[in-house]
Amino acid sequence: VFMITSLETIGDITATSDVSEQPVSGPLYMKRLKGGVLANGLNSFVSAVFNTFPNSCFGQNNGVIQLTGVASRYVGFVVALM
């Protein structure tokens, strides 16, 4: 299951980077991929320890990013605090 969610995470990070007009190759992209797969692995480990369902990355926000043109994480923080 972890291999499948890791592949999904790589695809979602790539799609989000592309829609957000961020590089999809090079060192910055690889750093972003490593962080995303590491976070996915840690979340999956914690879910296994507590005997819950594994976490998964979702790409549904890509449509919202493309529609609004807003890809800043700080906007997400502000909305979360509201």
N, C-alpha and C positions, 0 to 999 in steps of 0.2 A: 504494500500500500504506500509506503514511504517513497519508493521510486516513482510511482505514478504521480503523487502530489508534488514531488520535486520537479518532474518534467512539466507539470502544469504551472508551477511557480516560475520556471524559466520562461515559458511562453507568455505568461501574464506580465512579467517584468519587461520582457522585450516589447510587447504590445503597448504597455503603458509608456515606456520610454519613447517609442515611435510616435504615439499620439501626442505626447508632451514635448515633442521636438527636441528630445535629448539624444545623445549619440547611442547607437545600437551596435557599436564596435569600439574597441580600444580599451585603455586602462580604466577609465571612469565607468564604462559599462560593465567591465568585468568585476570591479569593486562593488557595484550595485547588485550584480548577480550573486556574488559570494555572500553579501550581507543578507539578501533575500532567501537564499537556500539555507544559510545558517539559521536565520530566524525561523524558517519553516521546520528545520530539524529540531531546534530547541522546543518549539511549540508541540511538535509531534511527540517528543520525548516526555514532556510534562503530561500530555494527554494520556500517554501509555502508562505512566506512573499512577495516575489517578483513575485509570480504567474508563476513560471517556473516548468519544469519537475523535479521530485525528482531525487536525485543523487543515484547512485548504485555502489557497489563495484564490481570489475571485477577480475577474476582469470586467465586471459589469460597470465599473466607474469609467472605463475608457470611453464609453458613449457619452457620458456626462462631460468628461474633459473635452471631447471633440465638439460637443454641442455648445458649451459655454466658453471654451477657450481658456479656462482657468485650471491650472495644474499645480498650483502652489499648495504645499502641505500646511502652510500657515493659515490659509483660508479654512482648511479642514479643522484646524485647532480652534479657530474662532467659532466656527459653527458648532463644534462639540461642546464648547463652553456656554453656548446660548441656552 
